[in-house]
Amino acid sequence: MGIAHRVAAALPESWKRLIKSLPGVATVRRRLYGHPRGPQPLVGGLRPVVYLPTWVEWDVMPQRPQFMVQAFADAGHPVWFVDPRLSRERVEGDRIHLVPNLKTVPAKHVILLVHFAPLAALFDLFEEAVVVYDILDDLAIYEPDEKHLLEEATVRFHHESVVERADLVTVSNPLLAERHAGGRGEALLVENGVGLERFTPAGTSAIELGSHRPIIGYHGAIAEWFDFGLVKSLAELRADWRFVLVGPVYERVSDDLLGLIQMPNVEHLPEQPGDRIAEFVRGFDVGLIPFLVYGMTEGVTPLKMYEYMACGVPVVATPIPACVEHPNVTTSSDAREIMGHIEISLSASDEDRDRLMSAAAEASWDSRMAPLFERLEELSLRRV
């Protein structure tokens, strides 16, 4: 499912009808999500963090937004994560409020954590808000889903004004700062990381994986950047290996996947709840990152790279820059070379796996987010 389709799927049918009856993006969003009327934060206390609604769901395929939100909560910030698919409010842990609308969200002195620029229409609902604009992907990732949207609903239409409005711009990869941070020379690098409390070699493996080995695994979105041709070649070269792909399938590539899983040693398992993904990773003998290398993926730093390593699973990838630069990842664009890398990885020693886990430990989300907390303190923006 594409990004625009995910946004649309987040809305109940009554909201979709309301959209058709209201003029203008800003008016639609104000009416849909209500006005924040939550508790006023205390003077001197940490600012509440608000994650405005997108296609991201708290419990489904956790990615950078969910981990950043969790890191804010772990650092003491109360958090409101807005998701209109929820039927009621619930609290996750001690500080994360999962809410279906803005009605219980604090209205003043919040930190708005935003990565989807069209949400700028909601900024003026808050008083004295700090805007942290996180550029987590190349903007080109949105374009296939925006072909039939009005210009005012696209990411690029809003992006530059949000960069200018933001109190702090963060990027997941240095290349994204060069391409999309505009004149913001102070754009802060907050690299992708791993939730070490979740991704660990200790624990059970997913029963769905069965016992036949070896398993060359992939978890994550199966989208237009997935190299179907490469995986097909690998499966042809090694009919004795199982290639297991776990994750949601974007509509535009559903036929490509259907063709791939006709092969007897290629399997697809659907998108899993976030708290189960580590079970699948633990069951992989090698973690594969088969991305096409082009403009959009050049700025990608895959979370799965660290998640594989944190579970002690060797990583083999195509040569996207972030993987090439990592000393614990082997890369190639040639199927036979990748096959050789996988063969070596299947013989990884306990010492090799310990080295992978140590490398992942250096990429914990706590350590990745430390520069952001420090910058907010320096700017006197972290507290009320």
C-alpha positions, 0 to 999 in steps of 0.5 A: 500500500502506497503512502497516500493510500495509507493516509486515506486508509487511516480515516473512518468513512465518516471522515472521508465524506466530511473531506468531500464537503469541506473546502481547503486542506487546512479547513479539512484537517482542523475539522477532522482532528479537533482542537487540542484542549489537554493539560497545561505543562508545568513551568520548568518541566519537559515539554510534551511531545506531540506526534501528529497523525500520518499513516504510521500506526503505533503497533505496526512495523515500527519505524523511525517515528515510533522509535523517536517517540519512544526515546522522547518518552524514555527521556522523561517527556510525556508524549501524545501519539495521534492516530485517527484509527484508534477507537479510544485512548490508551496509555503505553508504558508510563508516558505515551498517550495513544489518542484518536484525535487532538482533543486531549492533547496539550495546546501550549508549549509542546514539541511537534515532531513532524516528518510529513510536511502537509501537516503544517496546516495543524501547527496553528492549533498550538500556542508557542509550539516548538516544531522539530521537522524530521526529514527521514527519507528523500522527498522522492519517496512520496511522489508516486502516491501524489500523482493525482493529488492537488498540488497543495496536498503534496509534500514538496508544496509544503516542505520549504515553508516547514523547513523555514518554520521549524525550530530544528530540522533533523535528518537521518542521513547526511545526504538528506541535509544536502538535498532537502534542508535548504539553507538550514546549515544547522540541520542536525544529523540524528542517525537511524538506530535500533531498539535494543530492548526489542531486538536481541538474540534472546527469545523465541523465533517465529513459529511461522518460519518452520525448521527448514534451513538456511533462511535468508530473510528480509523484513520491511516494506516490499516496494518499488525500491525492492530488487525483485530481479536480484532475489529471483537470481539468488533463488535460482542459484541456490534452490537449497536456500529459503528466501523469506520476505516479511512485510507489507506489499505496496500495490504498485509491486504486487504483481512483481511479488506474485511472480517472485513467490512462484519460485518454490524457495521464495516465501512471503509472510504478511506485515506483522505486529511490531512486537513480533518482528524480532521473532522473525529476525531471530529466525533468519540465518542471514539478513538481506537488504536487496534494495535497488541503488538509485537517487531515492535509496542513496539517502536511505539508512535501513533500520533493518541493518541494525536490527539484524545485527542486534540479533546477531544475524549477519547482513548482506546488502546491495551497495546503497551508501549507508550499507557500503560504509558500515564495516560489518555489512558485506555488499555487492550488486552482483547476484553471484557475489552476493551468493558468496557473501551469504555462504560466508555469512552462514558460517559466522562464528560466535565471535562474529555474531558478538561483533555484530551485536556490539556494533548494534549496541553503539547504534541504540536509539538512546545514543542516536537521540542524545544530540537532539536532546542536547540541541534542544537544551542548548536552544532552551527549547526542551523545557517550558 
